[in-house]
């Protein structure tokens, strides 16, 4: 699994002119799944993300986790994270998991996040989504389970 994490002041996702997920301070996660990923990958990433110390303490140092600051998560599925652009001019998505497998693991990942006592909002798997966010920092990290 691969996650692009952005620390945000707020974030939302809209599908067909309806807001389907909205958060305040926290993380917007773009989540990609590949063929070899397992529930263990999802569990590992969920734990890593909620405990990652990327929020400033009173001294301005990145020393606090999402849990420490009472932050929220907006999780958005994004198969294009596994797009391979090395050949030609059009990405190859052969490394992205098939939708039925990816959706199941994405949902399990979100469940693991929720079990960490943080608010989790999501987009709609497979839908065209408008994602809006205000970066905080900006802080953007790529986290992979392998």
N, CA, C and O atoms as a GROMACS GRO file, in nm:
protein
  584
    1UNK      N    1   0.084  -0.118   0.000
    1UNK     CA    2   0.000   0.000   0.000
    1UNK      C    3   0.089   0.124   0.000
    1UNK      O    4   0.201   0.123   0.050
    2UNK      N    5   0.036   0.226  -0.056
    2UNK     CA    6   0.107   0.354  -0.064
    2UNK      C    7   0.008   0.464  -0.025
    2UNK      O    8  -0.105   0.467  -0.072
    3UNK      N    9   0.053   0.554   0.064
    3UNK     CA   10  -0.031   0.664   0.109
    3UNK      C   11   0.046   0.794   0.092
    3UNK      O   12   0.161   0.806   0.135
    4UNK      N   13  -0.018   0.892   0.030
    4UNK     CA   14   0.033   1.028   0.029
    4UNK      C   15  -0.044   1.100   0.139
    4UNK      O   16  -0.166   1.115   0.132
    5UNK      N   17   0.029   1.145   0.241
    5UNK     CA   18  -0.030   1.209   0.358
    5UNK      C   19  -0.003   1.358   0.350
    5UNK      O   20   0.111   1.400   0.330
    6UNK      N   21  -0.108   1.437   0.364
    6UNK     CA   22  -0.093   1.582   0.369
    6UNK      C   23  -0.151   1.632   0.499
    6UNK      O   24  -0.267   1.605   0.531
    7UNK      N   25  -0.070   1.705   0.575
    7UNK     CA   26  -0.120   1.768   0.698
    7UNK      C   27  -0.202   1.889   0.654
    7UNK      O   28  -0.156   1.971   0.575
    8UNK      N   29  -0.325   1.900   0.708
    8UNK     CA   30  -0.416   2.003   0.661
    8UNK      C   31  -0.481   2.079   0.777
    8UNK      O   32  -0.489   2.031   0.890
    9UNK      N   33  -0.525   2.200   0.743
    9UNK     CA   34  -0.608   2.278   0.836
    9UNK      C   35  -0.754   2.238   0.822
    9UNK      O   36  -0.832   2.245   0.917
   10UNK      N   37  -0.790   2.195   0.699
   10UNK     CA   38  -0.924   2.141   0.672
   10UNK      C   39  -0.921   2.069   0.539
   10UNK      O   40  -0.831   2.091   0.458
   11UNK      N   41  -1.020   1.982   0.518
   11UNK     CA   42  -1.029   1.910   0.391
   11UNK      C   43  -1.170   1.861   0.368
   11UNK      O   44  -1.246   1.839   0.462
   12UNK      N   45  -1.205   1.844   0.241
   12UNK     CA   46  -1.338   1.791   0.207
   12UNK      C   47  -1.331   1.721   0.073
   12UNK      O   48  -1.240   1.744  -0.007
   13UNK      N   49  -1.429   1.634   0.050
   13UNK     CA   50  -1.440   1.566  -0.078
   13UNK      C   51  -1.585   1.573  -0.123
   13UNK      O   52  -1.678   1.550  -0.045
   14UNK      N   53  -1.602   1.607  -0.252
   14UNK     CA   54  -1.735   1.625  -0.311
   14UNK      C   55  -1.750   1.528  -0.427
   14UNK      O   56  -1.661   1.514  -0.510
   15UNK      N   57  -1.865   1.460  -0.431
   15UNK     CA   58  -1.900   1.370  -0.540
   15UNK      C   59  -2.036   1.413  -0.592
   15UNK      O   60  -2.133   1.420  -0.517
   16UNK      N   61  -2.043   1.443  -0.722
   16UNK     CA   62  -2.167   1.485  -0.787
   16UNK      C   63  -2.236   1.597  -0.709
   16UNK      O   64  -2.355   1.590  -0.680
   17UNK      N   65  -2.158   1.700  -0.676
   17UNK     CA   66  -2.206   1.820  -0.607
   17UNK      C   67  -2.253   1.797  -0.464
   17UNK      O   68  -2.318   1.884  -0.406
   18UNK      N   69  -2.221   1.681  -0.405
   18UNK     CA   70  -2.256   1.652  -0.266
   18UNK      C   71  -2.128   1.630  -0.185
   18UNK      O   72  -2.042   1.551  -0.224
   19UNK      N   73  -2.116   1.700  -0.073
   19UNK     CA   74  -2.003   1.678   0.016
   19UNK      C   75  -2.023   1.545   0.086
   19UNK      O   76  -2.121   1.526   0.158
   20UNK      N   77  -1.929   1.453   0.064
   20UNK     CA   78  -1.941   1.319   0.123
   20UNK      C   79  -1.846   1.297   0.239
   20UNK      O   80  -1.862   1.202   0.315
   21UNK      N   81  -1.748   1.385   0.255
   21UNK     CA   82  -1.654   1.377   0.366
   21UNK      C   83  -1.594   1.513   0.393
   21UNK      O   84  -1.563   1.588   0.300
   22UNK      N   85  -1.576   1.545   0.522
   22UNK     CA   86  -1.524   1.676   0.558
   22UNK      C   87  -1.456   1.667   0.694
   22UNK      O   88  -1.510   1.607   0.788
   23UNK      N   89  -1.338   1.727   0.705
   23UNK     CA   90  -1.264   1.728   0.832
   23UNK      C   91  -1.210   1.867   0.862
   23UNK      O   92  -1.202   1.953   0.774
   24UNK      N   93  -1.172   1.885   0.987
   24UNK     CA   94  -1.095   2.001   1.030
   24UNK      C   95  -0.948   1.964   1.028
   24UNK      O   96  -0.901   1.898   0.936
   25UNK      N   97  -0.876   2.008   1.128
   25UNK     CA   98  -0.732   1.983   1.139
   25UNK      C   99  -0.702   1.833   1.137
   25UNK      O  100  -0.767   1.755   1.206
   26UNK      N  101  -0.603   1.796   1.056
   26UNK     CA  102  -0.566   1.655   1.053
   26UNK      C  103  -0.491   1.619   0.927
   26UNK      O  104  -0.402   1.691   0.882
   27UNK      N  105  -0.529   1.502   0.870
   27UNK     CA  106  -0.462   1.450   0.751
   27UNK      C  107  -0.561   1.423   0.641
   27UNK      O  108  -0.669   1.369   0.665
   28UNK      N  109  -0.524   1.461   0.518
   28UNK     CA  110  -0.589   1.408   0.399
   28UNK      C  111  -0.496   1.299   0.348
   28UNK      O  112  -0.377   1.323   0.325
   29UNK      N  113  -0.552   1.180   0.330
   29UNK     CA  114  -0.476   1.064   0.284
   29UNK      C  115  -0.522   1.024   0.145
   29UNK      O  116  -0.641   1.003   0.123
   30UNK      N  117  -0.429   1.013   0.052
   30UNK     CA  118  -0.455   0.955  -0.079
   30UNK      C  119  -0.400   0.814  -0.071
   30UNK      O  120  -0.281   0.795  -0.047
   31UNK      N  121  -0.486   0.714  -0.092
   31UNK     CA  122  -0.454   0.575  -0.060
   31UNK      C  123  -0.456   0.490  -0.186
   31UNK      O  124  -0.557   0.483  -0.256
   32UNK      N  125  -0.342   0.424  -0.214
   32UNK     CA  126  -0.332   0.333  -0.327
   32UNK      C  127  -0.305   0.191  -0.281
   32UNK      O  128  -0.234   0.169  -0.182
   33UNK      N  129  -0.362   0.095  -0.353
   33UNK     CA  130  -0.346  -0.047  -0.320
   33UNK      C  131  -0.289  -0.119  -0.441
   33UNK      O  132  -0.330  -0.095  -0.554
   34UNK      N  133  -0.192  -0.208  -0.416
   34UNK     CA  134  -0.136  -0.290  -0.521
   34UNK      C  135  -0.170  -0.437  -0.495
   34UNK      O  136  -0.225  -0.470  -0.390
   35UNK      N  137  -0.138  -0.524  -0.589
   35UNK     CA  138  -0.179  -0.664  -0.587
   35UNK      C  139  -0.134  -0.741  -0.463
   35UNK      O  140  -0.211  -0.822  -0.411
   36UNK      N  141  -0.014  -0.717  -0.416
   36UNK     CA  142   0.043  -0.798  -0.308
   36UNK      C  143   0.004  -0.750  -0.169
   36UNK      O  144   0.044  -0.813  -0.071
   37UNK      N  145  -0.072  -0.643  -0.158
   37UNK     CA  146  -0.104  -0.588  -0.027
   37UNK      C  147  -0.196  -0.681   0.052
   37UNK      O  148  -0.277  -0.755  -0.005
   38UNK      N  149  -0.182  -0.674   0.185
   38UNK     CA  150  -0.259  -0.759   0.275
   38UNK      C  151  -0.320  -0.674   0.386
   38UNK      O  152  -0.295  -0.554   0.396
   39UNK      N  153  -0.402  -0.738   0.469
   39UNK     CA  154  -0.457  -0.670   0.586
   39UNK      C  155  -0.346  -0.623   0.679
   39UNK      O  156  -0.358  -0.519   0.743
   40UNK      N  157  -0.238  -0.699   0.685
   40UNK     CA  158  -0.125  -0.658   0.769
   40UNK      C  159  -0.065  -0.526   0.721
   40UNK      O  160  -0.024  -0.442   0.802
   41UNK      N  161  -0.060  -0.506   0.588
   41UNK     CA  162  -0.013  -0.378   0.534
   41UNK      C  163  -0.106  -0.265   0.577
   41UNK      O  164  -0.060  -0.158   0.618
   42UNK      N  165  -0.235  -0.289   0.569
   42UNK     CA  166  -0.334  -0.188   0.606
   42UNK      C  167  -0.324  -0.154   0.755
   42UNK      O  168  -0.329  -0.037   0.793
   43UNK      N  169  -0.308  -0.256   0.837
   43UNK     CA  170  -0.298  -0.236   0.982
   43UNK      C  171  -0.170  -0.159   1.015
   43UNK      O  172  -0.172  -0.066   1.096
   44UNK      N  173  -0.059  -0.198   0.954
   44UNK     CA  174   0.069  -0.130   0.975
   44UNK      C  175   0.058   0.019   0.941
   44UNK      O  176   0.101   0.104   1.020
   45UNK      N  177   0.002   0.050   0.824
   45UNK     CA  178  -0.008   0.190   0.783
   45UNK      C  179  -0.102   0.269   0.873
   45UNK      O  180  -0.072   0.384   0.905
   46UNK      N  181  -0.214   0.210   0.914
   46UNK     CA  182  -0.307   0.281   1.002
   46UNK      C  183  -0.238   0.320   1.133
   46UNK      O  184  -0.251   0.434   1.179
   47UNK      N  185  -0.166   0.226   1.192
   47UNK     CA  186  -0.096   0.253   1.317
   47UNK      C  187   0.013   0.358   1.296
   47UNK      O  188   0.028   0.450   1.376
   48UNK      N  189   0.089   0.344   1.188
   48UNK     CA  190   0.197   0.439   1.157
   48UNK      C  191   0.141   0.581   1.142
   48UNK      O  192   0.197   0.676   1.196
   49UNK      N  193   0.031   0.593   1.070
   49UNK     CA  194  -0.023   0.726   1.038
   49UNK      C  195  -0.078   0.797   1.161
   49UNK      O  196  -0.046   0.914   1.182
   50UNK      N  197  -0.158   0.731   1.243
   50UNK     CA  198  -0.218   0.801   1.357
   50UNK      C  199  -0.114   0.834   1.464
   50UNK      O  200  -0.138   0.922   1.547
   51UNK      N  201   0.000   0.765   1.465
   51UNK     CA  202   0.102   0.790   1.565
   51UNK      C  203   0.223   0.868   1.512
   51UNK      O  204   0.318   0.893   1.586
   52UNK      N  205   0.220   0.906   1.384
   52UNK     CA  206   0.328   0.982   1.323
   52UNK      C  207   0.335   1.121   1.386
   52UNK      O  208   0.234   1.192   1.392
   53UNK      N  209   0.451   1.160   1.432
   53UNK     CA  210   0.467   1.288   1.503
   53UNK      C  211   0.505   1.398   1.404
   53UNK      O  212   0.622   1.422   1.378
   54UNK      N  213   0.404   1.463   1.350
   54UNK     CA  214   0.427   1.569   1.251
   54UNK      C  215   0.353   1.699   1.284
   54UNK      O  216   0.346   1.790   1.201
   55UNK      N  217   0.299   1.709   1.405
   55UNK     CA  218   0.236   1.832   1.450
   55UNK      C  219   0.327   1.898   1.552
   55UNK      O  220   0.393   1.831   1.632
   56UNK      N  221   0.331   2.033   1.550
   56UNK     CA  222   0.422   2.107   1.637
   56UNK      C  223   0.377   2.105   1.782
   56UNK      O  224   0.258   2.112   1.813
   57UNK      N  225   0.477   2.094   1.871
   57UNK     CA  226   0.452   2.110   2.014
   57UNK      C  227   0.465   2.258   2.049
   57UNK      O  228   0.473   2.343   1.960
   58UNK      N  229   0.466   2.290   2.179
   58UNK     CA  230   0.474   2.430   2.223
   58UNK      C  231   0.604   2.498   2.184
   58UNK      O  232   0.613   2.621   2.184
   59UNK      N  233   0.706   2.418   2.151
   59UNK     CA  234   0.835   2.474   2.112
   59UNK      C  235   0.852   2.479   1.960
   59UNK      O  236   0.959   2.513   1.910
   60UNK      N  237   0.746   2.445   1.886
   60UNK     CA  238   0.751   2.451   1.741
   60UNK      C  239   0.818   2.332   1.675
   60UNK      O  240   0.847   2.336   1.556
   61UNK      N  241   0.841   2.225   1.752
   61UNK     CA  242   0.904   2.105   1.696
   61UNK      C  243   0.797   2.003   1.660
   61UNK      O  244   0.697   1.990   1.730
   62UNK      N  245   0.818   1.932   1.549
   62UNK     CA  246   0.726   1.824   1.510
   62UNK      C  247   0.742   1.712   1.611
   62UNK      O  248   0.832   1.628   1.600
   63UNK      N  249   0.654   1.711   1.710
   63UNK     CA  250   0.668   1.617   1.819
   63UNK      C  251   0.535   1.556   1.862
   63UNK      O  252   0.532   1.472   1.953
   64UNK      N  253   0.426   1.598   1.799
   64UNK     CA  254   0.293   1.550   1.839
   64UNK      C  255   0.227   1.471   1.726
   64UNK      O  256   0.244   1.502   1.608
   65UNK      N  257   0.152   1.370   1.765
   65UNK     CA  258   0.082   1.286   1.668
   65UNK      C  259  -0.059   1.337   1.644
   65UNK      O  260  -0.107   1.427   1.713
   66UNK      N  261  -0.124   1.278   1.546
   66UNK     CA  262  -0.264   1.308   1.517
   66UNK      C  263  -0.349   1.284   1.641
   66UNK      O  264  -0.437   1.364   1.674
   67UNK      N  265  -0.323   1.174   1.711
   67UNK     CA  266  -0.397   1.144   1.834
   67UNK      C  267  -0.372   1.249   1.940
   67UNK      O  268  -0.465   1.288   2.012
   68UNK      N  269  -0.248   1.296   1.951
   68UNK     CA  270  -0.214   1.396   2.052
   68UNK      C  271  -0.291   1.526   2.033
   68UNK      O  272  -0.328   1.592   2.131
   69UNK      N  273  -0.315   1.564   1.908
   69UNK     CA  274  -0.380   1.693   1.880
   69UNK      C  275  -0.530   1.679   1.854
   69UNK      O  276  -0.596   1.778   1.824
   70UNK      N  277  -0.583   1.557   1.864
   70UNK     CA  278  -0.727   1.537   1.839
   70UNK      C  279  -0.762   1.559   1.693
   70UNK      O  280  -0.871   1.608   1.662
   71UNK      N  281  -0.670   1.524   1.603
   71UNK     CA  282  -0.692   1.547   1.460
   71UNK      C  283  -0.784   1.446   1.396
   71UNK      O  284  -0.820   1.344   1.456
   72UNK      N  285  -0.822   1.475   1.272
   72UNK     CA  286  -0.917   1.394   1.196
   72UNK      C  287  -0.851   1.348   1.066
   72UNK      O  288  -0.748   1.400   1.024
   73UNK      N  289  -0.914   1.248   1.003
   73UNK     CA  290  -0.861   1.194   0.878
   73UNK      C  291  -0.967   1.196   0.770
   73UNK      O  292  -1.082   1.160   0.793
   74UNK      N  293  -0.926   1.241   0.651
   74UNK     CA  294  -1.006   1.228   0.530
   74UNK      C  295  -0.929   1.134   0.438
   74UNK      O  296  -0.822   1.169   0.388
   75UNK      N  297  -0.984   1.014   0.417
   75UNK     CA  298  -0.918   0.910   0.339
   75UNK      C  299  -0.984   0.899   0.202
   75UNK      O  300  -1.105   0.882   0.190
   76UNK      N  301  -0.901   0.909   0.098
   76UNK     CA  302  -0.951   0.909  -0.040
   76UNK      C  303  -0.876   0.803  -0.119
   76UNK      O  304  -0.753   0.806  -0.127
   77UNK      N  305  -0.949   0.709  -0.178
   77UNK     CA  306  -0.884   0.606  -0.259
   77UNK      C  307  -0.829   0.669  -0.386
   77UNK      O  308  -0.891   0.756  -0.446
   78UNK      N  309  -0.709   0.623  -0.427
   78UNK     CA  310  -0.647   0.679  -0.547
   78UNK      C  311  -0.556   0.576  -0.613
   78UNK      O  312  -0.438   0.565  -0.580
   79UNK      N  313  -0.613   0.500  -0.707
   79UNK     CA  314  -0.537   0.396  -0.775
   79UNK      C  315  -0.423   0.453  -0.857
   79UNK      O  316  -0.327   0.381  -0.886
   80UNK      N  317  -0.431   0.580  -0.895
   80UNK     CA  318  -0.327   0.638  -0.980
   80UNK      C  319  -0.192   0.650  -0.908
   80UNK      O  320  -0.092   0.679  -0.973
   81UNK      N  321  -0.189   0.628  -0.776
   81UNK     CA  322  -0.060   0.627  -0.706
   81UNK      C  323   0.030   0.516  -0.757
   81UNK      O  324   0.152   0.523  -0.742
   82UNK      N  325  -0.030   0.413  -0.818
   82UNK     CA  326   0.049   0.304  -0.874
   82UNK      C  327   0.064   0.316  -1.026
   82UNK      O  328   0.090   0.217  -1.094
   83UNK      N  329   0.047   0.437  -1.078
   83UNK     CA  330   0.072   0.460  -1.219
   83UNK      C  331   0.221   0.461  -1.249
   83UNK      O  332   0.298   0.526  -1.179
   84UNK      N  333   0.261   0.388  -1.352
   84UNK     CA  334   0.401   0.380  -1.392
   84UNK      C  335   0.420   0.467  -1.517
   84UNK      O  336   0.362   0.440  -1.622
   85UNK      N  337   0.501   0.571  -1.503
   85UNK     CA  338   0.520   0.667  -1.612
   85UNK      C  339   0.657   0.654  -1.677
   85UNK      O  340   0.701   0.744  -1.748
   86UNK      N  341   0.726   0.544  -1.655
   86UNK     CA  342   0.862   0.529  -1.707
   86UNK      C  343   0.867   0.514  -1.858
   86UNK      O  344   0.962   0.561  -1.920
   87UNK      N  345   0.767   0.450  -1.918
   87UNK     CA  346   0.767   0.431  -2.064
   87UNK      C  347   0.653   0.510  -2.126
   87UNK      O  348   0.544   0.519  -2.070
   88UNK      N  349   0.680   0.565  -2.241
   88UNK     CA  350   0.576   0.636  -2.315
   88UNK      C  351   0.526   0.761  -2.245
   88UNK      O  352   0.592   0.815  -2.156
   89UNK      N  353   0.409   0.804  -2.286
   89UNK     CA  354   0.353   0.928  -2.234
   89UNK      C  355   0.220   0.908  -2.163
   89UNK      O  356   0.158   1.004  -2.117
   90UNK      N  357   0.176   0.784  -2.156
   90UNK     CA  358   0.053   0.754  -2.084
   90UNK      C  359   0.085   0.656  -1.972
   90UNK      O  360   0.151   0.554  -1.996
   91UNK      N  361   0.039   0.684  -1.849
   91UNK     CA  362   0.072   0.594  -1.737
   91UNK      C  363   0.016   0.453  -1.758
   91UNK      O  364  -0.090   0.434  -1.818
   92UNK      N  365   0.090   0.358  -1.706
   92UNK     CA  366   0.048   0.218  -1.705
   92UNK      C  367   0.002   0.188  -1.562
   92UNK      O  368   0.076   0.214  -1.466
   93UNK      N  369  -0.117   0.134  -1.547
   93UNK     CA  370  -0.172   0.109  -1.414
   93UNK      C  371  -0.174  -0.039  -1.377
   93UNK      O  372  -0.256  -0.081  -1.296
   94UNK      N  373  -0.084  -0.118  -1.438
   94UNK     CA  374  -0.080  -0.262  -1.412
   94UNK      C  375  -0.046  -0.295  -1.266
   94UNK      O  376  -0.080  -0.402  -1.218
   95UNK      N  377   0.020  -0.204  -1.196
   95UNK     CA  378   0.056  -0.230  -1.056
   95UNK      C  379  -0.057  -0.197  -0.958
   95UNK      O  380  -0.048  -0.233  -0.841
   96UNK      N  381  -0.160  -0.129  -1.004
   96UNK     CA  382  -0.275  -0.101  -0.918
   96UNK      C  383  -0.359  -0.228  -0.906
   96UNK      O  384  -0.379  -0.301  -1.003
   97UNK      N  385  -0.408  -0.252  -0.784
   97UNK     CA  386  -0.491  -0.371  -0.760
   97UNK      C  387  -0.624  -0.358  -0.833
   97UNK      O  388  -0.672  -0.248  -0.860
   98UNK      N  389  -0.683  -0.472  -0.865
   98UNK     CA  390  -0.815  -0.474  -0.927
   98UNK      C  391  -0.916  -0.409  -0.831
   98UNK      O  392  -0.902  -0.422  -0.710
   99UNK      N  393  -1.016  -0.339  -0.884
   99UNK     CA  394  -1.108  -0.262  -0.799
   99UNK      C  395  -1.173  -0.340  -0.685
   99UNK      O  396  -1.181  -0.290  -0.573
  100UNK      N  397  -1.219  -0.462  -0.712
  100UNK     CA  398  -1.288  -0.536  -0.605
  100UNK      C  399  -1.193  -0.568  -0.488
  100UNK      O  400  -1.235  -0.564  -0.372
  101UNK      N  401  -1.068  -0.600  -0.518
  101UNK     CA  402  -0.969  -0.627  -0.412
  101UNK      C  403  -0.930  -0.497  -0.344
  101UNK      O  404  -0.924  -0.490  -0.221
  102UNK      N  405  -0.903  -0.394  -0.422
  102UNK     CA  406  -0.859  -0.265  -0.368
  102UNK      C  407  -0.965  -0.205  -0.276
  102UNK      O  408  -0.932  -0.151  -0.170
  103UNK      N  409  -1.091  -0.212  -0.315
  103UNK     CA  410  -1.197  -0.154  -0.233
  103UNK      C  411  -1.206  -0.224  -0.098
  103UNK      O  412  -1.222  -0.159   0.006
  104UNK      N  413  -1.196  -0.355  -0.099
  104UNK     CA  414  -1.204  -0.431   0.027
  104UNK      C  415  -1.089  -0.391   0.121
  104UNK      O  416  -1.111  -0.369   0.240
  105UNK      N  417  -0.968  -0.382   0.067
  105UNK     CA  418  -0.853  -0.348   0.152
  105UNK      C  419  -0.858  -0.201   0.195
  105UNK      O  420  -0.820  -0.168   0.308
  106UNK      N  421  -0.903  -0.114   0.107
  106UNK     CA  422  -0.920   0.027   0.142
  106UNK      C  423  -1.020   0.041   0.257
  106UNK      O  424  -0.995   0.117   0.351
  107UNK      N  425  -1.130  -0.029   0.250
  107UNK     CA  426  -1.230  -0.024   0.357
  107UNK      C  427  -1.173  -0.078   0.487
  107UNK      O  428  -1.201  -0.024   0.594
  108UNK      N  429  -1.095  -0.184   0.479
  108UNK     CA  430  -1.033  -0.241   0.599
  108UNK      C  431  -0.934  -0.142   0.660
  108UNK      O  432  -0.928  -0.126   0.782
  109UNK      N  433  -0.856  -0.076   0.575
  109UNK     CA  434  -0.763   0.028   0.620
  109UNK      C  435  -0.837   0.137   0.698
  109UNK      O  436  -0.793   0.179   0.805
  110UNK      N  437  -0.949   0.183   0.643
  110UNK     CA  438  -1.027   0.288   0.710
  110UNK      C  439  -1.084   0.238   0.843
  110UNK      O  440  -1.092   0.314   0.940
  111UNK      N  441  -1.122   0.111   0.847
  111UNK     CA  442  -1.170   0.052   0.972
  111UNK      C  443  -1.059   0.051   1.076
  111UNK      O  444  -1.082   0.086   1.192
  112UNK      N  445  -0.938   0.012   1.036
  112UNK     CA  446  -0.824   0.012   1.128
  112UNK      C  447  -0.795   0.154   1.179
  112UNK      O  448  -0.762   0.172   1.296
  113UNK      N  449  -0.807   0.254   1.091
  113UNK     CA  450  -0.787   0.392   1.135
  113UNK      C  451  -0.890   0.428   1.241
  113UNK      O  452  -0.854   0.484   1.345
  114UNK      N  453  -1.016   0.397   1.216
  114UNK     CA  454  -1.124   0.428   1.310
  114UNK      C  455  -1.106   0.360   1.445
  114UNK      O  456  -1.146   0.414   1.548
  115UNK      N  457  -1.048   0.242   1.445
  115UNK     CA  458  -1.023   0.170   1.569
  115UNK      C  459  -0.917   0.237   1.655
  115UNK      O  460  -0.898   0.200   1.771
  116UNK      N  461  -0.848   0.336   1.599
  116UNK     CA  462  -0.745   0.411   1.672
  116UNK      C  463  -0.804   0.534   1.742
  116UNK      O  464  -0.730   0.621   1.788
  117UNK      N  465  -0.937   0.541   1.749
  117UNK     CA  466  -1.007   0.652   1.816
  117UNK      C  467  -0.983   0.787   1.751
  117UNK      O  468  -0.963   0.888   1.819
  118UNK      N  469  -0.984   0.789   1.617
  118UNK     CA  470  -0.981   0.915   1.543
  118UNK      C  471  -1.100   0.918   1.449
  118UNK      O  472  -1.148   0.814   1.402
  119UNK      N  473  -1.148   1.038   1.423
  119UNK     CA  474  -1.259   1.054   1.328
  119UNK      C  475  -1.205   1.029   1.188
  119UNK      O  476  -1.101   1.084   1.150
  120UNK      N  477  -1.275   0.944   1.111
  120UNK     CA  478  -1.235   0.912   0.975
  120UNK      C  479  -1.352   0.940   0.880
  120UNK      O  480  -1.460   0.884   0.896
  121UNK      N  481  -1.328   1.026   0.784
  121UNK     CA  482  -1.422   1.052   0.676
  121UNK      C  483  -1.360   0.996   0.550
  121UNK      O  484  -1.238   0.982   0.541
  122UNK      N  485  -1.444   0.963   0.451
  122UNK     CA  486  -1.391   0.906   0.327
  122UNK      C  487  -1.457   0.968   0.206
  122UNK      O  488  -1.560   1.036   0.214
  123UNK      N  489  -1.393   0.943   0.092
  123UNK     CA  490  -1.455   0.972  -0.036
  123UNK      C  491  -1.540   0.851  -0.075
  123UNK      O  492  -1.576   0.770   0.009
  124UNK      N  493  -1.571   0.841  -0.204
  124UNK     CA  494  -1.648   0.729  -0.256
  124UNK      C  495  -1.557   0.650  -0.349
  124UNK      O  496  -1.510   0.703  -0.450
  125UNK      N  497  -1.532   0.525  -0.315
  125UNK     CA  498  -1.439   0.443  -0.392
  125UNK      C  499  -1.482   0.438  -0.539
  125UNK      O  500  -1.598   0.411  -0.569
  126UNK      N  501  -1.389   0.465  -0.629
  126UNK     CA  502  -1.413   0.456  -0.773
  126UNK      C  503  -1.485   0.573  -0.835
  126UNK      O  504  -1.501   0.578  -0.957
  127UNK      N  505  -1.529   0.669  -0.755
  127UNK     CA  506  -1.603   0.784  -0.808
  127UNK      C  507  -1.506   0.894  -0.852
  127UNK      O  508  -1.392   0.900  -0.808
  128UNK      N  509  -1.556   0.982  -0.940
  128UNK     CA  510  -1.483   1.105  -0.970
  128UNK      C  511  -1.508   1.199  -0.852
  128UNK      O  512  -1.622   1.230  -0.819
  129UNK      N  513  -1.399   1.244  -0.790
  129UNK     CA  514  -1.411   1.324  -0.668
  129UNK      C  515  -1.338   1.457  -0.683
  129UNK      O  516  -1.235   1.466  -0.749
  130UNK      N  517  -1.395   1.558  -0.621
  130UNK     CA  518  -1.328   1.687  -0.607
  130UNK      C  519  -1.278   1.694  -0.463
  130UNK      O  520  -1.356   1.696  -0.369
  131UNK      N  521  -1.145   1.698  -0.448
  131UNK     CA  522  -1.085   1.701  -0.315
  131UNK      C  523  -1.033   1.842  -0.292
  131UNK      O  524  -0.956   1.895  -0.371
  132UNK      N  525  -1.077   1.902  -0.182
  132UNK     CA  526  -1.039   2.038  -0.147
  132UNK      C  527  -0.967   2.033  -0.013
  132UNK      O  528  -1.011   1.965   0.080
  133UNK      N  529  -0.855   2.105  -0.003
  133UNK     CA  530  -0.783   2.105   0.125
  133UNK      C  531  -0.701   2.231   0.138
  133UNK      O  532  -0.664   2.295   0.039
  134UNK      N  533  -0.673   2.264   0.262
  134UNK     CA  534  -0.580   2.372   0.294
  134UNK      C  535  -0.460   2.306   0.361
  134UNK      O  536  -0.468   2.259   0.474
  135UNK      N  537  -0.348   2.301   0.288
  135UNK     CA  538  -0.225   2.243   0.342
  135UNK      C  539  -0.180   2.321   0.464
  135UNK      O  540  -0.194   2.443   0.470
  136UNK      N  541  -0.127   2.250   0.560
  136UNK     CA  542  -0.074   2.309   0.682
  136UNK      C  543   0.077   2.286   0.682
  136UNK      O  544   0.124   2.176   0.712
  137UNK      N  545   0.151   2.388   0.647
  137UNK     CA  546   0.297   2.379   0.645
  137UNK      C  547   0.358   2.431   0.515
  137UNK      O  548   0.414   2.540   0.516
  138UNK      N  549   0.350   2.361   0.407
  138UNK     CA  550   0.289   2.229   0.386
  138UNK      C  551   0.377   2.116   0.439
  138UNK      O  552   0.500   2.122   0.438
  139UNK      N  553   0.308   2.013   0.486
  139UNK     CA  554   0.374   1.888   0.524
  139UNK      C  555   0.310   1.779   0.439
  139UNK      O  556   0.191   1.752   0.452
  140UNK      N  557   0.390   1.718   0.354
  140UNK     CA  558   0.344   1.608   0.267
  140UNK      C  559   0.445   1.494   0.275
  140UNK      O  560   0.564   1.514   0.255
  141UNK      N  561   0.394   1.374   0.306
  141UNK     CA  562   0.480   1.257   0.319
  141UNK      C  563   0.424   1.142   0.237
  141UNK      O  564   0.303   1.130   0.219
  142UNK      N  565   0.513   1.058   0.187
  142UNK     CA  566   0.472   0.934   0.119
  142UNK      C  567   0.510   0.820   0.211
  142UNK      O  568   0.626   0.806   0.250
  143UNK      N  569   0.412   0.738   0.244
  143UNK     CA  570   0.434   0.626   0.337
  143UNK      C  571   0.394   0.497   0.265
  143UNK      O  572   0.285   0.488   0.209
  144UNK      N  573   0.483   0.399   0.266
  144UNK     CA  574   0.454   0.272   0.200
  144UNK      C  575   0.467   0.159   0.301
  144UNK      O  576   0.546   0.166   0.395
  145UNK      N  577   0.386   0.055   0.280
  145UNK     CA  578   0.389  -0.058   0.372
  145UNK      C  579   0.501  -0.154   0.341
  145UNK      O  580   0.540  -0.231   0.430
  146UNK      N  581   0.556  -0.155   0.221
  146UNK     CA  582   0.664  -0.247   0.186
  146UNK      C  583   0.799  -0.179   0.201
  146UNK      O  584   0.903  -0.240   0.175
   0.00000   0.00000   0.00000
